[in-house]
Amino acid sequence: MLQGKKIILGITGSIAAYKIAHLTRLLVKEGAEVRVIMTAAATDFITPLTLATLSKNPVLQDTIASRTSGEWNNHVELGLWADLFLIAPASANTIAKMANGQCDNLLLASYLSARCPVMIAPAMDLDMYVHPAVKSNLDRLRSFGHLVLDAAKGELASGLNGQGRMQEPEDLLNEIRKALSKKKDLAGKTVLITAGPTHEAIDPVRFIGNNSSGKMGIAIADEALSRGAKVILICGPSSVKSAEGVMRIDVTGADEMFKAVKKYFSGSHIAIHAAAVADYRPAQRASQKIKKKDAALTIELEPTTDILKWCGEHKSKKQFLVGFALETENEIENARKKIRSKHLDLIVLNSLNDKGAGFAYDTNKVTLIGSNNKLARFELKSKQAVATDILDAVAKTIA
Ligand SMILES: Cc1cc2nc3c(=O)[nH]c(=O)nc-3n(C[C@H](O)[C@H](O)[C@H](O)COP(=O)(O)O)c2cc1C
């Protein structure tokens, strides 16, 4: 399957570097052409000799290959050569440099020159992995459209137990296979996606909102883009970045989101509503900050427009409409009712009863229900992987 595919493996200074010897062997066995680039720190963990032997190519380390002859390793050519660039293990240091466009070694120069898909497999101790600096650097890399292969949980080299282990070579191989076999099955399609919460103003400083982070809808937008779609993302307040290339319209309230949906819905082939839109908003928005008083305060709420229902009522036969349902009881029954009442083609059900699923988590556990009432249940996965499952189901149905 990987016959003739050109893969750069970028190795950085982590104890997990030894596992890349096995990955290199697996890739070469499948027929891939592998070039290895190592940082100076990586060579403390595994020898270039091992990787040169297994990859059947000299290992590249320095921008300048020979100071006596003036020979240098051409990072631009390497960047153009590759069909895929995997940085594994990716140290916190290299992740930070990649997120900021730093370029002080051959690995980073080649990364900045790469035109191919980039995948990053972090490896580090559990506290490093959850540090806000590392998390925001990884988010930044995701926003560039790179695939971050979330570290696994388990025993770490430090002896501690937690999240930080690089994914195993066999899992990395699978991700490489997936990335290189990715179909552009949404090419020529326009996909409209709503994501995030809405904020309904009470006064100039207060609002009614909800806990949606926007991560799920944004993961779908990024995935649709990578499958060749033109993507319009209408996003409520969210700090999560979307990939370069997604047409993102940031909105605040349900009303503003509805206006944007009305503008773009008829031009879309597929509409996926992952946003957690407020059902009610304050009937009056105070023009000045409401002053604190001793008496109780009553705020009258009025219903917002049901955006999903509106799309169901206005969709053409050629449009495919996907809704989300977050249920806390009678999940399947309620989701099936929603399919019928809102004229959906597919509903993505996530339950707050599942640990690790729903708002703010990086993972989700969903059940997809089609208009034929058939169920497909999925395990707890990263939101990126869930986005792939959802778009697989959409692409299969519209094919
Ligand atoms: C024994 C040992 C293990 C290390 N493991 C990791 C690791 O798993 N992840 C990480 O981010 N840094 C780790 N480091 C620190 C990096 O090697 C260090 O930050 C280095 O500067 C990374 O350089 P590079 O990103 O250019 O490869 C480790 C250091 C030592 C001494």
The ligand as an SDF file (V2000), in Angstrom:
LIG
                    3D

 31 33  0  0  0  0  0  0  0  0999 V2000
   16.6510   11.2970   29.1670 C   0  0  0  0  0  0  0  0  0  0  0  0
   15.9060   12.4270   28.5370 C   0  0  0  0  0  0  0  0  0  0  0  0
   14.6450   12.1970   28.0290 C   0  0  0  0  0  0  0  0  0  0  0  0
   13.9110   13.2230   27.4360 C   0  0  0  0  0  0  0  0  0  0  0  0
   12.6740   12.9600   26.9450 N   0  0  0  0  0  0  0  0  0  0  0  0
   11.9590   13.9570   26.4040 C   0  0  0  0  0  0  0  0  0  0  0  0
   10.6590   13.6980   25.8980 C   0  0  0  0  0  0  0  0  0  0  0  0
   10.1590   12.5730   25.9180 O   0  0  0  0  0  0  0  0  0  0  0  0
    9.9740   14.7360   25.3600 N   0  0  0  0  0  0  0  0  0  0  0  0
   10.4740   15.9920   25.3240 C   0  0  0  0  0  0  0  0  0  0  0  0
    9.7730   16.8900   24.8610 O   0  0  0  0  0  0  0  0  0  0  0  0
   11.7230   16.2650   25.7590 N   0  0  0  0  0  0  0  0  0  0  0  0
   12.4690   15.2810   26.2970 C   0  0  0  0  0  0  0  0  0  0  0  0
   13.7250   15.5500   26.7520 N   0  0  0  0  0  0  0  0  0  0  0  0
   14.2660   16.9180   26.6080 C   0  0  0  0  0  0  0  0  0  0  0  0
   14.7250   17.1540   25.1720 C   0  0  0  0  0  0  0  0  0  0  0  0
   15.6440   16.1640   24.7630 O   0  0  0  0  0  0  0  0  0  0  0  0
   15.3280   18.5570   25.0370 C   0  0  0  0  0  0  0  0  0  0  0  0
   14.3140   19.5110   25.2410 O   0  0  0  0  0  0  0  0  0  0  0  0
   16.0010   18.8110   23.7130 C   0  0  0  0  0  0  0  0  0  0  0  0
   16.4860   20.1350   23.7050 O   0  0  0  0  0  0  0  0  0  0  0  0
   15.0680   18.6250   22.5400 C   0  0  0  0  0  0  0  0  0  0  0  0
   15.7020   19.0380   21.3490 O   0  0  0  0  0  0  0  0  0  0  0  0
   15.0700   18.8240   19.9140 P   0  0  0  0  0  0  0  0  0  0  0  0
   13.6480   19.2670   19.9850 O   0  0  0  0  0  0  0  0  0  0  0  0
   15.8850   19.6850   19.0270 O   0  0  0  0  0  0  0  0  0  0  0  0
   15.2240   17.3980   19.5640 O   0  0  0  0  0  0  0  0  0  0  0  0
   14.4710   14.5290   27.3340 C   0  0  0  0  0  0  0  0  0  0  0  0
   15.7830   14.7420   27.8280 C   0  0  0  0  0  0  0  0  0  0  0  0
   16.4760   13.7060   28.4140 C   0  0  0  0  0  0  0  0  0  0  0  0
   17.8680   13.9670   28.9220 C   0  0  0  0  0  0  0  0  0  0  0  0
  1  2  1  0
  2  3  1  0
  2 30  2  0
  3  4  2  0
  4  5  1  0
  4 28  1  0
  5  6  2  0
  6  7  1  0
  6 13  1  0
  7  8  2  0
  7  9  1  0
  9 10  1  0
 10 11  2  0
 10 12  1  0
 12 13  2  0
 13 14  1  0
 14 15  1  0
 14 28  1  0
 15 16  1  0
 16 17  1  0
 16 18  1  0
 18 19  1  0
 18 20  1  0
 20 21  1  0
 20 22  1  0
 22 23  1  0
 23 24  1  0
 24 25  2  0
 24 26  1  0
 24 27  1  0
 28 29  2  0
 29 30  1  0
 30 31  1  0
M  END
$$$$
